[in-house]
């Protein structure tokens, strides 16, 4: 990752989670739009990297499902009674968690996470601590193992670390008093390997990082996550707005990178382009949207000028016309 962040040794300690005694895992945060919402591409990347570098856990998942197709591989989510908000479509700062969403609930609301692929040894619950905050409980296999207040003297992004008993299959989170604002549940196993956090929001654009996440809270969340790498993977939704792409997209991407560098100084950044996106130009033809290669070119240039790494997903999947080719029947089938 030469050229995409500081490699000064004095920056290394901030990438080790302070509560984890001699932890040796690395965390990658992958911010993105619709293709990452269901943890499809990111789930494959996680599986490959954890096979090579070790499985440190399922990682970060939102407290509840903002959309029916939201998902996280290895964790089945069911929920009830939460009031959800995200920064999607907004251009003003708000109170959101690491994943760009917040869930407000009172007694009667609940979320249940069923662990389907591998045993997890702990979960961090990320929440908003604030004056007058309520309380929530964490249950493992329907047995209450923690009750946590969110009341605090000042508003901060906070988390509580909860060890899980061996063999735990389900983890439930329930408000028990007052009103709580919860952000995410961060699952892990052991103390070494790789965590790959999929932070996708449906309909999201680069503006989520450039304008929406409240800087002080985001910095607190990034300090806690201590990422070794942050991936910025937007562009699919911007491609529908040609004028914005032509005139404003470069500045918006640069602003996102600048804000990230302020919130997580010294952390390497990888800009990842969108995939091909097609539109019908006739009954039997799907053409690549003209804005897609334009966005890719802007991202490549901005990444170079801001000393970020760059991965061209569009080119890697085949470039122009890939969607059209993918929709056509394979001969002999």
Order of alpha helices (4+ residues) and beta strands (2+ residues): beta-alpha-alpha-beta-beta-beta-beta-beta-beta-beta-beta-beta-beta-beta-beta-alpha-beta-alpha-alpha-beta-beta-beta-alpha-beta-alpha-alpha
